[in-house]
Amino acid sequence: MKILKFGGTSVGSAERMKAVMGLINDGEPKIVVLSAMSGTTNNLVQIAEQLHQNNNEDAIALIEALYEKYKQVVDSLYATDSKKKQALELIATHFEYIKAFTQDLFTVHEERAILAQGELLSTALFQFFLEEQGVESVLLSALNFMKIDENEEPDADYIAKNIKTELEKFPGIQLFITQGYICRNAFGEIDNLKRGGSDYSASLIGAAIEASEIQIWTDIDGMHNNDPRVVKNTYPIAELSFDEAAELAYFGAKILHPSSVLPAKQKNIPVKLLNTMQPEAKGTTISARTEGGSIKAVAAKDDIIAIKIKSGRMLLAYGFLRSVFEVFERYKTPIDMITTSEVAVSLTIDNPKYLNEIVAELMEFGQVDVDQQQTIVCVVGDFISQRSGTSLKIFQALQDIPLRMISYGGSRNNISLLINTTDKVQALTLLNENIFERSTANA
């Protein structure tokens, strides 16, 4: 069985939903994971923000505007009056549910329940459309099998056990539709896998049922060798290893959720990145295979904060770094990059939530300097088997770009460079012009 995930732009209109039906209706067994329609989650976040601020009138106005959008989708999607009536009743129920939150105090748990409405709407509307077209399928609620534990990590055993139980209820059915992103937490409340989590849902489901393949369908033809939004003449990469894809996703390649590679890697399930707008395009295949001797791609991660701790106490001392890391552990703030010298350690974070508290504690160790508006540029390839001179090409390309930090050797798959965000576009462009040799394999 295959897992096919379609993102928000892939189901962003009635026409796009019709196109998705054409991609999945081939008689092969599959589970189709859908995101909310494009723009919906952002709208729901705005509604929740207004409710948090007790701006109920503004929240109601946003709810009504989104409701009107869905009524237009219903009118365009269905051909029969009976299905239109059924769909209108469905969306009315969902929007009455959302509007009910304007009547009382608003909590974080209720916000997560509101955010879940996007996926619940898209999957129900799509299932109605399949029914109208005579396509045999079953809508599964992800809330019946997708769960995170008390540490907000997926409960893999629970997911595997319960999705198999759900599937066994429908012997002979080849096509299942379910929601991405949403789940229940350790307390049974509606929760989610954070933004972009539909990719993660697809990978977790694929691992749970040991799928033959996971397909991630978006609006771009695979993972590119550089950021096509800011760099000209990029191209899709035909093949990536799991580790290479994970590095690129974590360090800024928006096409794939960073967490979604690991479950597939653990079960050795190939992942394909495909384009719903150009389904004939080859896209990118992510698997255990790797090609040594080539730089694969560049990605950039913005909103990085660099922190430098300088202290004479660090010289010839053991336990110093442990004490520093414990500060970040206490505030549950991950570290992206780290470099050290005899008397200083520099590191980066991407979450400023507890920055002031972290800096206050670090000042007990010595002088602390903070630089914001930084960007990590990550160059990904198989550097262990690279011929000599590859790293030199990277640094020659960036000889006019000030480098704040360099991380090399922690992974065989990347060289990470910290630069000012104002230099990002120039740096990505220079790398694109100087380190890539486009081959016929990538054409």
Phi, psi and omega in degrees: 000140179258156173248126178240119178252132178241126182281181186300319179290332180289337177238028189281356179204171177299319180296320180293322178297321178297321178294322179297320178303320179296332181279334186256346188269068181238007177084352179278145180293132182199157169246126181256122181255124183246141169277175170291156175302144185307135180090339186294312182298320177299318178297319180292324175298317178297319177298314180298321179298318178295322178293321177300325182269007181061027175268069188295325179295318177294322178297317180297321179298318178294320178298315181296321179296317179293322178300316179298321178300318181290326176296324177293321177298315179301316182297326182274333189279321189256146181264336185255148179295326182295318179288324176300317180297316179297317181291321179296322177295321179297308184292329177298319179297316181294318182284332171294322177298313179297317183294334180297336180288350177280355185265357186210177176296146187253134182239169178299319179300319180292327176299316180295325177294322177294315182297333180289343185295331181299311180290323178297322178291311185298318182289321179294316179296321179293320178297318176301319180295318178298320178298316180298326181275000178078021179268121182287121180202166180229135176269118177259136175275121178298337180292348178271348182218339182269123186215143172249155182269190184293342176265010181063029174254146180302136176270090189299319181295316179298316181299312182298315181296314188279329177289325177294323176298318179295316182294325181292344178289345187231067180298138177091344179283133182258343186232122178237142178244135177210171184269143165271173169076313189272155181197184169247153178265187184297341180263004180083004180279155175294132182216193179206169181265022180072170187300138183082005188287353178295325173301316180297317177304312182300317181292319178296319178294317178301316178294322183296323182256005182053057182296158178281336183195147174242125179247128177250109183261124180228204180250022178220146190275065177098177178279129184269163181286349179202176184281107184291349179285336184232351183236135178277158173062041171273169180212153178289145179268128184292316185221141174223149171281164177303316183293319179297316180295321180296317178298314181295318180295317182293322185263029164121351178288106192288347185292340186223135177291132186305325184280350191282348182282321189301311180301322178292319179298318182298328179256007179053050179256120179296144179243130178247133176257116189232165187245116180293334180281336177225071186297342179281346181294146185292325181072203181237134175253127179251125184205188179285347180290149175216149177247112179285163172082019178212145171277124186274311190195169177232139175223159181225136180242118183269182177059039180265143177244126178260133180235127179243127177246118180246126184204132174294338179293341182285333185298122178058020181258140172258151181090350183294310181296323178301317180297321178295313182296327180297330176298313181291327177295318181300326181261013176048048181243109181291153177254134180271303183237156175208137171224151182226156169228190182296326186232014181209153173226132176244139180211167181232150173226162177239007180239109185273006189306316183247027185302314183297318180293319180297314181297319180301319180286322181294332180296344175291339181268336183161201180286135182237127175242138182237129174240123178255181182055049177251160179226135172267123173259123184246121176258121189247136175184192177258083190284340179293322181263009178292146171289157180298148179105344181295312179298324179299320179299321180296311183287330174294321179298328185255023186297337179261006180255122177297128180256121182278320178213155175226132177234119183213128178113340178290334178223146176283354188252354181209153165243124182250137183231134179258127181225167172292140181301329179297340180263002189298308184299318179297318181296313180297321179295315179298318178297319181298322183281338191245339186245349182257134173242103185291125181256168178295337179293331181268350185288000000 
